[in-house]
Every structure is written in C-alpha cells, then in structure tokens.
Amino acid sequence: MIAVRDSWSKVYQFKITLTDTEPPIWRQIMVPSNYTFWDLHVAIQDSMGWLDSHLHSFAIADPSTGERFEVGIPESTFVDEEDILPDWKYKIADYFSMSNREAVYVYDFGDYWVHDITLERILDSEAGVSYPSLIDGKRACPPEDCGGVYGYAELLEALSDPSSEEYKEMVEWLGEVYDPERFDPAKVQFSDPDRRLRSILRGS
C-alpha cells in the first residue's frame, strides 16, 4: 500500500524473528504508521519469503485493557470466528507503541510458524523513500509445508549428507537448490496489500 505521504509522517521499524530456529531467521523492515495488521502481514510475508498460502494471525496486548487482542482472517475451520477479528480493519498504530512493543505472528496453523515481532523504533518518514522497506535480514525462509520447526530441522539434517537417501528425497521434493544460509535482500519485493486483500475476499 503506497499511502499519500501527507496522511502519515512516521514509520515503524520492526524486527521479525522466526522462533525456535538456530541460528535465528530474521528480518528488519520499516512500514508506514497508517498500516493495518493486514498490510503488516503482507510485508512480513514478502520480506520473509513465505508464499501466503495459509492462514495467519496476530496477537498483541490491547493497550486500553491489557487483554490479549487477536486479529487475522476469520476461518471457522481452524479457529472460533468470534475470537479472530479481520486484521484489515485495525491499524497497527492503535496497538504498537514504544511501551507496547511486542506481538506474536503465526503463519500456517498446520506447520505453525511462530514469529516474534518487536517494534524497535518509530521514526520520521523520509521524503523520496518508498515504504515498506527492508533494512536487513539473515538466513533463508524455510520451505512451505516442510512440517514446522521439527520438519525443518529434519530437512536440514537430510541436506547435510549428500550421500544419504534422505538427501535425494528432499532434493526431489524441494525441486530446487535450497541453501538455508542464503538470504538476498535484493530479491525482496513488496506486494500491494490492497490488491491481495481484494483477491482474498473475492475468493471467500
């Protein structure tokens, strides 16, 4: 979402860390302060390298009550629709602050990839700079549908021994060369979250 710059003057710098990965897989991004949680979701997907083919949710403390606040895509197949609110209706600026910096983002309720989100800084936006933007990151995103952190660990173990039968099976399943240490910031491209949301809603 490319917002009219006059409608916002701040950017939020986040660090997103995929939990239970060692060494950690992480990204640093900057997004406009007028973003919704849906917009942030798309920026996380794009920066991490996920394919956005599964459900997701955010959980953060509601600063007005201190209670857990959860948003995502309501889907009764996996969660109680009354508990998950549509994330495109809620602004990140209403929940994140330097005194309420932490949130949890879950992607794929089957593999259950848990990401810790930390608001690092709130900065003035810079003229001529496009947001969202990638600051930095380390290590490749795990392959989709590899079985969560435990399946990912087994995949890495199999890939460490090219002479094993498991290696051949994993390479065939991946269909491409996978280097867990490689992350190329130049390949990160941010999508239009409004266009993706329209596509999701049309298909629902």
C-alpha positions in Angstrom: 0.0 0.0 0.0 1.6 3.2 -1.1 0.0 5.9 1.0 -0.3 9.6 0.3 2.6 10.8 2.3 0.7 13.8 3.8 -1.6 11.3 5.6 1.2 9.9 7.7 4.6 11.1 8.8 6.0 8.2 10.8 7.4 4.8 10.0 7.6 1.8 12.3 10.8 -0.3 12.4 10.1 -3.9 13.2 12.3 -6.9 13.8 10.6 -10.2 12.9 12.2 -13.4 14.2 11.1 -16.9 13.4 11.1 -18.7 16.8 13.0 -21.9 17.5 15.4 -21.6 14.6 19.1 -21.7 15.4 20.8 -19.6 14.1 17.8 -17.4 14.0 16.0 -16.5 10.8 15.0 -12.8 11.0 14.1 -9.7 9.0 14.1 -5.9 9.8 11.5 -3.9 8.0 10.1 -0.4 8.0 6.4 0.3 7.3 4.2 3.4 7.3 2.4 4.2 10.5 -1.0 4.1 8.8 -0.7 0.4 8.0 -3.3 -2.1 9.1 -2.3 -5.5 10.6 -3.2 -7.0 7.1 -0.7 -4.6 5.5 1.9 -5.7 8.0 1.1 -9.3 7.3 1.8 -8.9 3.6 5.1 -7.0 4.4 6.1 -9.9 6.7 5.3 -12.5 4.1 7.2 -10.7 1.4 10.3 -10.0 3.5 10.5 -13.5 5.0 9.8 -15.2 1.7 6.6 -17.0 2.6 4.0 -17.6 -0.2 0.9 -16.5 1.8 -0.9 -19.8 1.0 -2.1 -20.4 4.6 -4.0 -18.6 7.3 -2.3 -16.3 9.8 -3.0 -14.4 13.0 -1.5 -11.7 15.2 -1.7 -11.5 19.0 -0.8 -8.4 20.9 -1.8 -6.8 24.2 -4.6 -4.3 23.8 -3.1 -1.1 25.4 -6.5 0.1 26.6 -7.3 -3.1 28.5 -4.1 -5.2 28.8 -6.0 -8.1 27.4 -4.8 -10.3 24.5 -6.1 -8.9 21.2 -6.1 -11.2 18.2 -6.7 -10.5 14.5 -6.3 -12.4 11.3 -8.6 -13.9 8.7 -11.7 -15.4 10.4 -12.0 -19.0 9.5 -14.2 -21.4 11.4 -12.3 -24.4 10.1 -9.4 -23.6 12.3 -10.5 -21.0 14.9 -13.5 -19.5 16.5 -14.7 -16.7 14.2 -15.8 -14.7 17.2 -12.2 -14.7 18.6 -10.4 -13.8 15.4 -11.2 -10.3 14.1 -10.4 -9.2 10.5 -7.0 -7.7 10.6 -7.6 -5.3 7.7 -9.9 -3.3 10.0 -7.3 -2.5 12.7 -4.4 -0.1 12.5 -1.0 -1.1 13.9 -0.6 2.5 15.4 -3.6 1.8 17.7 -1.7 -1.1 19.3 2.0 -0.8 18.8 3.9 1.8 20.8 7.3 2.0 22.5 5.6 0.9 25.7 3.8 -1.9 23.9 6.4 -3.2 21.5 5.9 -7.0 21.4 3.5 -9.1 19.3 3.3 -12.7 18.0 2.5 -13.5 14.4 1.6 -17.1 13.4 1.6 -18.3 9.9 0.2 -21.7 8.8 -1.9 -23.2 11.6 -0.7 -26.6 10.5 3.1 -26.2 10.5 2.5 -23.3 13.0 5.4 -21.0 12.2 5.6 -18.5 15.2 7.3 -15.2 14.6 8.2 -12.8 17.4 7.6 -9.2 16.4 9.4 -6.3 18.1 8.9 -2.7 17.4 12.4 -1.3 17.6 11.9 2.4 16.7 9.3 4.9 15.5 10.9 7.3 13.1 10.0 10.2 10.8 9.4 9.1 7.3 12.0 10.3 4.7 11.0 12.1 1.5 11.7 10.1 -1.6 11.9 6.8 0.3 9.4 4.1 -0.6 7.8 2.1 2.2 7.6 -0.7 3.2 11.3 -1.2 3.0 13.8 -3.9 4.0 16.6 -3.0 6.3 18.3 -6.3 6.9 17.8 -10.0 7.4 19.6 -13.3 7.9 19.1 -16.8 6.6 16.6 -18.2 4.1 12.9 -18.7 4.8 12.1 -22.4 5.4 10.3 -24.1 2.5 6.5 -24.1 2.7 4.8 -27.2 4.1 8.0 -28.7 5.4 6.5 -29.6 8.7 7.2 -26.7 11.0 10.3 -26.3 13.0 10.7 -30.0 13.6 10.3 -30.9 10.0 12.6 -28.1 9.0 15.3 -29.5 11.4 14.9 -32.9 9.8 15.2 -31.3 6.3 18.4 -29.5 7.3 19.8 -32.8 8.7 19.0 -34.6 5.5 20.6 -31.9 3.3 23.8 -32.1 5.3 24.6 -35.5 3.9 24.5 -35.6 0.1 25.3 -39.3 0.1 22.1 -40.3 2.0 18.9 -41.5 0.6 17.1 -38.8 2.6 19.1 -36.1 0.8 17.9 -37.4 -2.6 14.3 -37.5 -1.4 14.5 -34.0 0.0 16.1 -32.5 -3.1 13.4 -34.1 -5.3 10.7 -32.8 -3.0 12.2 -29.3 -3.0 12.5 -29.2 -6.7 15.3 -26.6 -6.5 18.6 -25.9 -4.7 17.9 -24.8 -1.2 20.6 -23.0 0.8 19.4 -22.3 4.4 22.1 -19.7 4.9 21.4 -17.6 1.8 19.3 -14.5 2.1 19.4 -12.0 -0.8 17.9 -8.6 0.2 17.9 -7.6 -3.4 15.3 -10.2 -4.2 12.7 -8.9 -1.7 9.8 -7.2 -3.5 6.9 -5.9 -1.6 3.4 -6.5 -2.9 0.3 -4.3 -2.9 -1.6 -5.5 0.2 -4.9 -3.9 -1.0 -4.8 -5.9 -4.2 -4.0 -9.1 -2.4 -6.9 -8.4 0.1 -9.3 -7.9 -2.8 -8.2 -11.2 -4.3 -8.7 -13.0 -0.9 -12.1 -11.5 -0.3 -13.3 -12.4 -3.9 -12.3 -16.0 -3.3 -14.1 -16.3 0.1 
